[in-house]
Amino acid sequence: MKIPARIAPSILACNLARLSEECHAAIDAGGDFIHFDVMDNAFVPNLTFGAPVLKSLRDDGFSGFVDVHLMTTDVDRLVGDCVAAGANSITIHFEATHHVQRALTKIRASGCEVGLAVNIATPLDAIEFVLDDIDMLLVMTINPGFGGQSLIPAALPKIERAKRLIDNRGLDVRIQVDGGVKVSNIRAIADAGADTFVVGSDFFSAQSYKERCGEFRAELA
Ligand SMILES: O=C(CO)[C@H](O)[C@H](O)COP(=O)(O)O
């Protein structure tokens, strides 16, 4: 069964001084949901924003779907903060906690959708036994921490392998990719098996977000 593709603008690349306006514009342009990159300068070498900023976005009236990508340690505590702030989906990293299944169960119990991210070097065998616990597998296509990087080519066969693993098990788990996704390569990434595409710099650098979103969708048609 072909899964409808989803485009998720990553606000890491937007004008953060106008966050609420940018989120509305990204969804009005045709983005399916907002990808909200939380970085702690420990799990990744960069520091961004967290639950208080998400709460401000909600208080400002943004009601669109927000997937929080936690590139952090201290996952258990931050999951609760993000739920309280208005997350719809929370993605944690396999590499960020010794107790992945516990953290996934906590997200599930909160009512949020459940995502699990794997860094490029993490073998898919590592997540085989928690695939039943997730809605979305995020196959990182860069080393996380910064926008504007190039996709690592080894990610493509990994996406193919993830797709086979999920299909062979008959699971309803989405495959998301994050990092270096552009109009010029999104078709190849989709052909490998991804269905959910985080787009940062190639989306927010466009003069018209609507036209850029149309370009992505045309490649995926
Ligand atoms: O998670 C991220 C960085 O760690 C970002 O979401 C990602 O880099 C998107 O930005 P770009 O499309 O510019 O690569």
The ligand as a Gaussian input file, in Angstrom:
#p B3LYP/6-31G(d) Opt

LIG

0 1
 O       17.391000      17.913000      12.909000
 C       17.900000      18.777000      12.277000
 C       19.324000      19.101000      12.489000
 O       19.843000      18.228000      13.424000
 C       17.116000      19.569000      11.267000
 O       15.748000      19.266000      11.365000
 C       17.604000      19.298000       9.885000
 O       18.942000      19.588000       9.775000
 C       16.807000      20.042000       8.840000
 O       17.544000      20.998000       8.236000
 P       18.064000      20.904000       6.724000
 O       16.876000      20.503000       5.885000
 O       18.560000      22.263000       6.472000
 O       19.138000      19.851000       6.682000

